[in-house]
Amino acid sequence: MIDNKTIVLTGASSGIGFEVLKLLAQGKGNRILAVARHVDNIKYFADNVTAWPCDISTQAGVDALFRKAEELFGKIDLFYANAGFPYYEEFNYTDWDRIDAMFRTNTISPIYTYAKYIAHLNGREGILAYTVSAIGEMAMPGYAIYSSSKFALNGFQQAIRMEKPDNLQITCLYPVATDTNFFKVANAVEFEKPFPVQKPSTVAKKMVKGIEEGAERVSPCGLFGLSKVLMGALPPVKTVYLNMEKAKLERFKQKLSQYHNRLHADAAAAVEHGRELGSQIREKNREVVGELEEKAEKVRGELEEKAAKAREEIKDRIHGV
Ligand SMILES: NC(=O)c1ccc[n+]([C@@H]2O[C@H](COP(=O)([O-])OP(=O)(O)OC[C@H]3O[C@@H](n4cnc5c(N)ncnc54)[C@H](OP(=O)(O)O)[C@@H]3O)[C@@H](O)[C@H]2O)c1
C-alpha cells in the first residue's frame, strides 16, 4: 500500500486512473490532487482527494497543475501522468490538428511533466509514473497515430532513464486493451477491441504495486509478455496475430462505410422531406392567400353595397328636403 504521500494523478475521472484513485485514496495519510477536464464524478470522492479540472494537453494546463499542487502540498511525492486517449481509424487524412491533439496529450505533456517535476523536486526524492501502453511497444493496425504517440513516450522514458537523477523513480505501465471509456473515445462507431482485454481494476492494482515496489515497468497482462517472447522466437505467430487485427480493421472500415452511407441516406431523406414540407407550405400559403383574397373581395363588395345604399339614402334625404 502507498501511504503518507502527496500525489498528483491525471486522468483520474475514468478507467484506469479512476481505479488507481480508489486504491490511492485508501492509503493512510495520502493526499491526492485528482485531475481530468471534467471532474463532476470525483468532486466528492473522499476527504483526502481534491478534484481539479485541468486540460493537461497544454503547457498552461501543466504549469497551472504544478502551481495548484505546490499550493496544496508543497512537495509532490508522486506524479502519475496517466491521462491519454486514442483514435481507432484508417489513417488516410491530412489533418494537422487531429495529429497534434493526440501528441500533445499522450506525448508532449508527459515529457514536459518530467522536466517540470525534476525542477520541482530540486534534488528531493520523487516518483514519476506514466501510463504508456502495450501498443507503445507493438504497433497495431487502426492505431497508427496512437501507436506512434505511445512509442514516442516509450522512447522518451528509455532515454531519460539514462540521464535522470538518482532521486527520481520512473515507473511505466504497459496495459493491453482495458475495458474503459478508451474505446468509446476512440471512435463514434463501435469496433472490435484488440485481444486480450483486461479489467481496469486489475491493471490499477498491478500498477500501484509496481510503483510501491519501485518497478521500472509494469506489464499487467502476463499473456502479453509471453506472446512477445513467442512472437520474437516464432515471427509467423506475430503475422497471424496482426492479420487477425487487420481483419478487424477491415470489418470496421466496412461498418464505418455503412454508417456513412446511412448518414448520407438520412441526410438525403431529410433534404427530400424538407423539400416536400416546403412545397406543402407553399401550397397551403397559396390556399390561405386565395381564401383571404376571396374574403377581402366579399368584404369589399359588402362595403361597396353599403356605401351605395348610404349614397342613395343621402340622395333621398336631400331630395326629401
Ligand atoms: N483502455 C485501454 O485499452 C488502454 C490500453 C493501454 C493504455 N491505455 C492508456 O491508459 C490511460 C488511461 O486511459 P483509460 O483507458 O483509463 O481511458 P478513459 O477511461 O477514457 O480515461 C481517460 C482519462 O483521461 C482524462 N483525459 C483525457 N484527456 C485529457 C486532457 N487533455 N486533460 C486532462 N485529462 C484528460 C479523461 O477525463 P476527461 O475526458 O474529463 O478529461 C479520463 O479521466 C491513457 O493514457 C491510455 O492511453 C489505455
Ligand as a Chemical Component Dictionary entry (heavy atoms), coordinates in Angstrom:
data_LIG
# 
_chem_comp.id                   LIG 
_chem_comp.type                 NON-POLYMER 
_chem_comp.pdbx_formal_charge   0 
_chem_comp.three_letter_code    LIG 
# 
loop_
_chem_comp_atom.comp_id 
_chem_comp_atom.atom_id 
_chem_comp_atom.alt_atom_id 
_chem_comp_atom.type_symbol 
_chem_comp_atom.charge 
_chem_comp_atom.model_Cartn_x 
_chem_comp_atom.model_Cartn_y 
_chem_comp_atom.model_Cartn_z 
_chem_comp_atom.pdbx_ordinal 
LIG N1  N1  N 0  -8.015  1.248  -22.111 1  
LIG C1  C1  C 0  -7.038  0.719  -22.803 2  
LIG O1  O1  O 0  -7.220  -0.270 -23.546 3  
LIG C2  C2  C 0  -5.631  1.247  -22.665 4  
LIG C3  C3  C 0  -4.571  0.440  -23.071 5  
LIG C4  C4  C 0  -3.288  0.952  -22.970 6  
LIG C5  C5  C 0  -3.054  2.204  -22.469 7  
LIG N2  N2  N 1  -4.103  2.979  -22.085 8  
LIG C6  C6  C 0  -3.803  4.322  -21.558 9  
LIG O2  O2  O 0  -4.354  4.402  -20.252 10 
LIG C7  C7  C 0  -4.553  5.777  -19.921 11 
LIG C8  C8  C 0  -5.941  5.951  -19.317 12 
LIG O3  O3  O 0  -6.921  5.605  -20.298 13 
LIG P1  P1  P 0  -8.252  4.795  -19.918 14 
LIG O4  O4  O 0  -8.207  3.511  -20.670 15 
LIG O5  O5  O -1 -8.450  4.778  -18.458 16 
LIG O6  O6  O 0  -9.334  5.705  -20.689 17 
LIG P2  P2  P 0  -10.561 6.599  -20.151 18 
LIG O7  O7  O 0  -11.484 5.767  -19.349 19 
LIG O8  O8  O 0  -11.061 7.254  -21.390 20 
LIG O9  O9  O 0  -9.867  7.689  -19.200 21 
LIG C9  C9  C 0  -9.089  8.746  -19.714 22 
LIG C10 C10 C 0  -8.925  9.788  -18.623 23 
LIG O10 O10 O 0  -8.046  10.827 -19.088 24 
LIG C11 C11 C 0  -8.698  12.091 -18.952 25 
LIG N3  N3  N 0  -8.203  12.991 -20.000 26 
LIG C12 C12 C 0  -8.208  12.796 -21.351 27 
LIG N4  N4  N 0  -7.686  13.862 -21.981 28 
LIG C13 C13 C 0  -7.340  14.760 -21.011 29 
LIG C14 C14 C 0  -6.775  16.061 -21.027 30 
LIG N5  N5  N 0  -6.453  16.677 -22.180 31 
LIG N6  N6  N 0  -6.560  16.689 -19.839 32 
LIG C15 C15 C 0  -6.889  16.082 -18.674 33 
LIG N7  N7  N 0  -7.417  14.858 -18.593 34 
LIG C16 C16 C 0  -7.655  14.197 -19.748 35 
LIG C17 C17 C 0  -10.189 11.750 -19.078 36 
LIG O11 O11 O 0  -11.067 12.719 -18.490 37 
LIG P3  P3  P 0  -11.660 13.983 -19.324 38 
LIG O12 O12 O 0  -12.121 13.444 -20.641 39 
LIG O13 O13 O 0  -12.746 14.527 -18.453 40 
LIG O14 O14 O 0  -10.527 14.936 -19.458 41 
LIG C18 C18 C 0  -10.224 10.476 -18.248 42 
LIG O15 O15 O 0  -10.221 10.785 -16.880 43 
LIG C19 C19 C 0  -4.342  6.556  -21.229 44 
LIG O16 O16 O 0  -3.041  7.126  -21.226 45 
LIG C20 C20 C 0  -4.421  5.483  -22.301 46 
LIG O17 O17 O 0  -3.694  5.828  -23.453 47 
LIG C21 C21 C 0  -5.378  2.519  -22.156 48 
# 
loop_
_chem_comp_bond.comp_id 
_chem_comp_bond.atom_id_1 
_chem_comp_bond.atom_id_2 
_chem_comp_bond.value_order 
_chem_comp_bond.pdbx_ordinal 
LIG N1  C1  SING 1  
LIG C1  O1  DOUB 2  
LIG C1  C2  SING 3  
LIG C2  C3  SING 4  
LIG C2  C21 DOUB 5  
LIG C3  C4  DOUB 6  
LIG C4  C5  SING 7  
LIG C5  N2  DOUB 8  
LIG N2  C6  SING 9  
LIG N2  C21 SING 10 
LIG C6  O2  SING 11 
LIG C6  C20 SING 12 
LIG O2  C7  SING 13 
LIG C7  C8  SING 14 
LIG C7  C19 SING 15 
LIG C8  O3  SING 16 
LIG O3  P1  SING 17 
LIG P1  O4  DOUB 18 
LIG P1  O5  SING 19 
LIG P1  O6  SING 20 
LIG O6  P2  SING 21 
LIG P2  O7  DOUB 22 
LIG P2  O8  SING 23 
LIG P2  O9  SING 24 
LIG O9  C9  SING 25 
LIG C9  C10 SING 26 
LIG C10 O10 SING 27 
LIG C10 C18 SING 28 
LIG O10 C11 SING 29 
LIG C11 N3  SING 30 
LIG C11 C17 SING 31 
LIG N3  C12 SING 32 
LIG N3  C16 SING 33 
LIG C12 N4  DOUB 34 
LIG N4  C13 SING 35 
LIG C13 C14 SING 36 
LIG C13 C16 DOUB 37 
LIG C14 N5  SING 38 
LIG C14 N6  DOUB 39 
LIG N6  C15 SING 40 
LIG C15 N7  DOUB 41 
LIG N7  C16 SING 42 
LIG C17 O11 SING 43 
LIG C17 C18 SING 44 
LIG O11 P3  SING 45 
LIG P3  O12 DOUB 46 
LIG P3  O13 SING 47 
LIG P3  O14 SING 48 
LIG C18 O15 SING 49 
LIG C19 O16 SING 50 
LIG C19 C20 SING 51 
LIG C20 O17 SING 52 
# 
